[in-house]
Amino acid sequence: MNLGHWRKGLCLALAAALCVPTTGWAQSSYPPSHYPPSSTPSTTPPPPPSPPPSNYTPQGDDDGGGNNWLIPAVIVGAVALFAINRHLNAEKEQARDDGEGVQQLLRDGPQLPTQFNGSAFGIRALVRGGWPIVVDYAQHRPGRVQLRISIPGAEIVTYRLDQFGLGRHLLRFDLPAFLGDRLKPAIVAMTAADPQTGADTLGDFTVHGIGIGPRAVGSIAVDQLEFDPGSMRPRQGDTARFAFRSRSDFDNASVEYMRITQAPDGARKRYVNGQRIGAVRGDSRIVSSEAQRWNGQDEQARVSTGRHQLQVRVWDDGGDWIGAWSESLVQVR
């Protein structure tokens, strides 16, 4: 990816609903030669809650035990936005023992739905007070862009990202101390909504990567994702190659292939196939071996036609994690 074409700004913003300042830094060049003083820009109040869309049916709201664990697997923009907002609010009201959830996320990594809208989605992942969070995204038209984090028993942490303007941004924040001094499962959500109503998603919005923890930062510790060739014919024996760079050590990594459809309300992504690839070392480039190349098939050994994107998840036994998505796409014919 060409960092010279990025617009980068980096400073702290905590929503007015919290009114709790935390420390942050602003990036004006890459790599940064110095960090200007942090500031807390003013924010505007959110619009009133919108009623549920007429076609809203709860999906993936819990695991049958009513604990709000599973993230909604919704791809229609307005429905996804409503479902994520509902899920964030339900999470803070939960009362559960998080020990089992922490162990699950340490074992299996950050969890995304099997299908989601790129303009309104959530991740079930680990957080810790004081840890850094980094996000790499691009916003190309005005809207209300928010990064929100919800855990049981606390107010939702909200960062307003649209205040940094249009373009591509790499932002880092420090999570507030009230999230606690130990690992906790949380919902980490990115939403990009219409600036007037807040009820519809922005179509021209992309998240390239997001991560939490000391190992996740250093710009973003997983980048330069490659997925090629641009076109392949599995029935003729073609396969696809993946590659990415890791700036930090991670004990676990997984690559997944997502079928992507661009709609007016955002990119709709559906899981097709994937594989665990073990640990990755820092300052290294990971390239698929011959055996790891994708054959263009889903988990039922059926050819998955259409455009596909590479999704990479890495996580460490200490709780750090990253999710990242390739800019390059593979068209399966």
N, C-alpha and C positions, 0 to 999 in steps of 0.2 A: 504494500500500500504506500502511496506517495504522501509522506507526512508534510511535504512542502506545500501541499494544497489544502491542508487542514486549517480551519479556524479554531484556535484553541483559547479557551479562557478557563481559569480555574480558581474558584473561590467558594466561600461557604454561604449557603442559604438554608435557613431552617424556617419552616412555615409559621405564620402568625398564630396558628392554633396551638403551637408549642411554646413559642416565645422563649426558647432556651438556646442561647448562642453557644456554638462550639467552635473550636479552632479549625482553620482551613488555610489552604494556600492557593495562589493563583498562578497559572502557567501562561507565560506570554511568548515563549520560544521553546524549541525542542532541540537538545535537552535544555532544561531551564538552567540559567546561570545564576539566578537568584530568585527568591520568592518575595513578592511585594507583601505589604501588610494585609492581613485578612480584613474583610468587612462583612457586614450583614445587611444586604440590600433590603429595601422595603418590599413587602408583598401585598397582594390584593386578596380580599376574602374570596373563598370559592363560591361558585354559584349554588343555589339551593339544590338539594337532591332531586334527581329526575325520577319519575315513575318508571317501573320496569317496562321494557319493550313488550309489545303485544305477543311476540313469539318467544318470550323468555321462559325457559324450563331449566331449573337448577340441574347442573351436571357436575359431578365430582366434588360436591361440597363437603363430603366426609367419607369415612371408610365404613359406614354402617353403624359406627359407635357414637356418632354425633360429635366428633372432636374436631371437625373443620380441617382435617389434615390434608386431604387431596385438593390440588388447585383446579379450578374450573377449566374444563377442556372445551373452550368455546372459540369459534373462529369468526363469527359474524360480529363486526365492529361494535355496534351499539349494544348488542347482547353481552359481548365480552367485557365491555367497559362497565356495564351495570353489575355483572357477576363479580368482577374483581373488586369493585367498590363494596359490594355486599360482603364479600369474603374477608376483606381487610377489617371491616367493622365487626364481623362475627369473631374474628381471631382474638381481638383484644378482650372479649368477654369470656373466653375459654378458661376453664380451670382443669388443668391436667398435669400429670407427672411427665416432665419432658425428658427424663433419663433415657427411655427407650427410643424416643425420637432422635435424640442426639446421637445415639449409637447407630441408628439406621442411616442417618445422613453422613456420619463418618465412614460407614461401610459402603454406601451406594452413591454418595455424592449429592450435589444439588439436584433437586427434582423438578423437571418441567412437565407440563401436560403432554400427552401424545399428539395433541393438536392445539394450536393457539394462534391468535392474531398478533402480529408483530407490533401493533400500535396499542395493545392492551393485554398484558400477560403478567403472570406471577410466577415466582420461583419459590419452592419450599427449600430453605437453606439455613445455614447457621450464621448467627451474628454474635457479637460481643461488644459491650460498651467500650468506647475509646478506640476500637479498631478502625482502620481506614476502609472506605468503600470507593471504588473507582468505576466510572461508566464512560463508555465511548459510544456516541450516538450522533445522528444527523437529523436536523429538523429543517425542512425546506419551505414551509409556509407557516403563517402565524397560528398559534394554538396554545392550549394549556398543557404543558408537559410536566409531569410529576414523577418523582421517584419516591416511593413510600415503603415504609417498613412497619410491620405490625407484629407484636408479640402479646401473649396473654397478660392482662393486668396492667397495661401501660397505654398511654396515648399513642396514636399513630405518628411516627416520625415522617415528616413531609419535606421534601426538597423541591422547590420550584425551579425547573431547569430552563423554561422558556425565557426567563429574564436575561439569559446570556445571548439571546438573539438567534438569527437563522444561521445555518451552516453546520459544519461538523465540529464537535466539541469533545474534549477529553477532560473529564472533571473528577476531582477527588474531594471527599469530605471525610471528617472524622465523626464516627457515630457517637451520639450523646452517652454520657456516663450512666444515665438512669436505665439503660438497657441491661446493666449488670456486668459483673466482673467474671462471668463464666459463660461458656457456650450455651446458646439457647436456639431452638428451632424458631424460625420466623417466616412470615410471608414477605418477600421482597418483590415489589410490583413496579412496572414501568407502564405509564399510560400517556397517550397523546390525544387530547380531545379538542373538539371545536371550542373556540374561545368564547362564544356567546352562550350557548346552551350547556356545554359540557356533556352532552348526551351522545354525541357522535364522535367516532375516532377520526384522526387525520390519516389520509392515505399515504402521504409523502413523508414518512417517518421511518427511521431505521435504527435499531440498536445493534452495534457491532460487537460489543462486549461489555460485561459487567462482572465485578468480583468484589469479595470482601476478605480482609485479613492482610497482615504484613507481607505475605508472599504474593499477594495479588497485585501490588502496586509496583511502580517503577515504569511510568506510563501505565499500560495494562500488561500484565506479565505473560499473557498469551496473545500473540498478534501474528501478522503476516500469514494469515490463513490462505492456502491455495487448494483449489479443487478443480481438477481438469481430467480429460480434455473438455472443451466446450460442448462437444456433441459425441455421443457414443451409441453403438448398436450392439446391445448385449447378445442378440441372437447370432451375431457374426463374431462373437468372442471378445468384444471390446470390454475393457475394465477401466475404472476411474481411480486416479491417484489423489491422495491427500497429503498435505504438508502444513506445518505451522512451527512457529518459534516459541520457545518457553524461556523466559528470563529467570525463572526461579525453579527450585526443586519442588516437585509434587509427587506424592506417593501413589497417586492413582490418576488415570486418564481414560476417557472414553470418547470415541468419535461416532457421530450419528449422521444419518442421511435423511434430510427432510424434503419432502415434496412441497414446493412453494408455488403458490398462485397469487399473482398481484391483483387485488381488487380495489375499487375506489375507497373502501374503508380500511385498507391496510393489507399487508402481506399475510396470507393465510398459509400456515405451515402445518404439515402432517408428518409424523414420524413414519419412516419406511423400514429402516434397518440400522444396525449399529454394532459396535464391538468395543470391549475393554481392551486397552493396549498396554496396561501396566504403568509403571512409574516413568516420569520424565525428569530429565536433569536440567538444571539451570544453564543459561547461556548456550543452548543447543537448539538445533533444528531437527524436528521430528518429521521423517518422511516415511510413507507407507512402504512396507516390504512388499514383495510380489504376492505373498499370501494374504496380506492385509488389504489389497486393492479391492474396490467394490465391484461386484459383478452386475450391478443394475437391478438386482432383485430385492423383493421385500422378504419378510421373515417366513413367508409361505412359499418361497422360491418362485414367485411370479414376477415377471418383468414390470417395473414401475415406470411407466412412460410419463413424460413431462419434465419440467425443470426441477432441479434438486440443488439443495444448499448443504454445505458441510456445517455441522454443529459440533463444537468441541467443549467438553466439560473436563476440568481438572480439579482435583481436591487433595488436600493434605491431611494426614492423621491428626494434625493439630487444629483443624477446623477451617483453614483458609480454602477458598474456592474461586473458580472463574467459569463463566459460560461465555462462549464466543461463537460468532457466525461469519462465514466466508462472504466476501463480496462476489467472488467468482461462482458461477452456476454451471451445472452440467445438465445438458438436455439429453434425456434418454429417449431414444426413438425405437 
